[in-house]
Amino acid sequence: MSNSWARPKINIPKTKSEWVWDIIGYSFYIGSIIFLLAVWNRIPEEVPAHYNALGEVDRWGAKSELFILPGVGVFMIILMQVFEKFPETHNYPKRFNESNAAQFYLESRKLLNKLKNICLMIFAIILSESILIALGSGIGLSNWFLPITIIGTGIPVVFGILRQRKIH
């Protein structure tokens, strides 16, 4: 069954955890955009545009650059939603078969859902902090932001792989 087109199509309803992750991720994301629009006229023409590994601003840019992260977020939402909708196209180990397909699909879809929403939260935090710094009240992302981001996206991947390894 290595051909993803020969894999069974199974309709698996969204789990409560997927709904909770979506509510949290989308709330952060939409909230940061509302915040951006609410303070737009108060934002100076030059804003933080990039951060180094220590969470310090290392490039300033035009305030219109604040729309880059929400734009990337829209692209990511669309792409990840498509992948969540079609788990039969994901990559699976050789032990994948019709009897365990639903388990693999669900675990794979839940992992994508978590990663999508964690990324939306990260984008929202970066956007909000950039706005606050531009307005003179931000504290920066701190040198813990990058390690927490890596760990925060890595842990769901590790646990997702471990859960898939238990599927027979």
C-alpha positions as CSV (number, residue, x, y, z in Angstrom):
1,M,0.0,0.0,0.0
2,S,2.8,2.4,-0.6
3,N,0.8,4.4,-3.2
4,S,-1.1,7.1,-1.3
5,W,-3.8,7.1,-4.0
6,A,-4.6,3.4,-3.2
7,R,-5.0,4.2,0.5
8,P,-8.5,4.1,1.9
9,K,-10.4,7.4,2.4
10,I,-11.8,7.4,5.9
11,N,-13.9,10.2,7.3
12,I,-12.7,10.7,10.9
13,P,-14.5,13.5,12.8
14,K,-12.3,16.2,14.4
15,T,-11.5,15.3,18.0
16,K,-12.2,17.6,21.0
17,S,-8.4,18.2,21.3
18,E,-8.2,19.3,17.7
19,W,-11.1,21.7,18.2
20,V,-9.4,23.1,21.4
21,W,-6.1,23.5,19.6
22,D,-7.9,25.3,16.7
23,I,-9.7,27.6,19.1
24,I,-6.5,28.5,20.9
25,G,-4.3,28.9,17.8
26,Y,-6.9,30.9,15.8
27,S,-7.7,33.1,18.8
28,F,-4.0,34.0,19.2
29,Y,-3.7,34.6,15.5
30,I,-6.9,36.6,15.0
31,G,-6.2,38.5,18.2
32,S,-2.8,39.6,17.0
33,I,-4.3,40.9,13.7
34,I,-7.0,42.8,15.6
35,F,-4.3,44.3,17.8
36,L,-2.3,45.3,14.7
37,L,-5.3,47.0,13.1
38,A,-6.4,48.6,16.3
39,V,-3.1,50.4,16.9
40,W,-2.1,50.8,13.2
41,N,-2.3,54.6,13.2
42,R,-0.1,54.8,16.4
43,I,2.6,52.6,15.0
44,P,5.7,54.5,13.8
45,E,7.0,54.1,10.2
46,E,9.9,52.0,11.4
47,V,9.3,48.7,13.3
48,P,11.2,45.6,14.3
49,A,11.5,43.4,11.2
50,H,13.8,40.6,12.3
51,Y,15.2,39.1,15.5
52,N,18.5,37.4,16.2
53,A,18.8,34.1,18.1
54,L,18.9,36.0,21.4
55,G,15.5,37.6,20.6
56,E,17.0,41.0,20.0
57,V,15.9,43.2,17.1
58,D,18.6,43.1,14.5
59,R,16.8,44.7,11.6
60,W,14.2,47.5,11.4
61,G,11.8,47.9,8.5
62,A,8.7,49.6,7.2
63,K,5.6,49.2,9.3
64,S,3.9,47.5,6.3
65,E,6.3,44.5,7.0
66,L,4.1,43.8,10.0
67,F,1.6,42.2,7.6
68,I,4.2,39.5,6.5
69,L,3.6,37.2,9.5
70,P,-0.2,37.3,9.1
71,G,0.2,36.7,5.4
72,V,2.4,33.7,6.0
73,G,-0.1,32.6,8.6
74,V,-3.0,32.6,6.0
75,F,-0.9,30.6,3.6
76,M,0.1,28.1,6.3
77,I,-3.6,27.8,7.5
78,I,-4.8,27.0,4.0
79,L,-2.0,24.5,3.3
80,M,-2.2,22.7,6.7
81,Q,-6.0,22.5,6.5
82,V,-5.7,20.8,3.2
83,F,-3.2,18.3,4.6
84,E,-5.4,17.8,7.6
85,K,-8.3,17.0,5.3
86,F,-6.4,14.4,3.3
87,P,-4.4,12.3,5.7
88,E,-4.2,9.5,3.2
89,T,-1.6,11.6,1.3
90,H,0.8,11.7,4.3
91,N,3.9,9.5,4.6
92,Y,3.5,6.3,6.6
93,P,5.7,3.4,7.6
94,K,5.6,0.1,5.8
95,R,3.4,-1.5,8.5
96,F,0.6,0.8,7.4
97,N,-2.4,-1.3,6.2
98,E,-6.2,-1.0,6.0
99,S,-6.7,-2.3,9.5
100,N,-4.6,0.4,11.1
101,A,-5.2,3.2,8.6
102,A,-7.7,5.1,10.8
103,Q,-5.2,5.1,13.7
104,F,-2.4,6.4,11.5
105,Y,-4.6,9.0,9.9
106,L,-5.8,10.3,13.2
107,E,-2.4,10.5,14.8
108,S,-0.9,12.2,11.7
109,R,-3.8,14.7,11.5
110,K,-3.6,15.5,15.2
111,L,0.1,16.2,14.8
112,L,-0.4,18.6,11.9
113,N,-3.2,20.3,13.8
114,K,-0.9,20.9,16.8
115,L,1.9,22.2,14.7
116,K,-0.3,24.5,12.7
117,N,-1.7,26.0,15.9
118,I,1.6,26.3,17.7
119,C,3.0,28.1,14.7
120,L,0.0,30.5,14.7
121,M,0.7,31.2,18.4
122,I,4.3,31.8,17.7
123,F,3.5,34.2,14.8
124,A,1.0,36.0,17.1
125,I,3.6,36.5,19.8
126,I,6.2,37.8,17.4
127,L,3.7,40.2,15.8
128,S,2.4,41.4,19.1
129,E,5.9,41.9,20.5
130,S,7.0,43.7,17.4
131,I,4.1,46.1,17.7
132,L,4.8,46.7,21.4
133,I,8.5,47.4,20.7
134,A,7.5,49.8,17.9
135,L,5.1,51.6,20.3
136,G,7.9,51.8,23.0
137,S,6.5,49.3,25.5
138,G,7.9,46.0,24.3
139,I,10.6,44.1,26.2
140,G,11.9,42.0,23.3
141,L,11.5,38.3,22.7
142,S,14.3,37.3,25.2
143,N,17.0,34.7,24.6
144,W,14.6,32.0,25.7
145,F,12.2,32.5,22.8
146,L,14.1,30.5,20.2
147,P,14.8,27.5,22.5
148,I,11.2,27.5,23.7
149,T,10.0,27.7,20.0
150,I,12.2,24.7,19.0
151,I,11.1,22.7,22.0
152,G,7.5,23.7,21.6
153,T,7.4,22.5,18.1
154,G,9.7,19.5,18.6
155,I,7.9,17.9,21.5
156,P,4.6,17.3,19.6
157,V,6.7,15.8,16.7
158,V,8.5,13.4,19.1
159,F,5.3,12.4,20.9
160,G,3.5,12.0,17.5
161,I,6.3,9.7,16.3
162,L,6.1,7.7,19.6
163,R,2.4,7.3,19.3
164,Q,2.6,6.2,15.7
165,R,5.3,3.6,16.7
166,K,2.7,2.0,19.0
167,I,0.3,1.4,16.1
168,H,0.4,-2.2,14.7
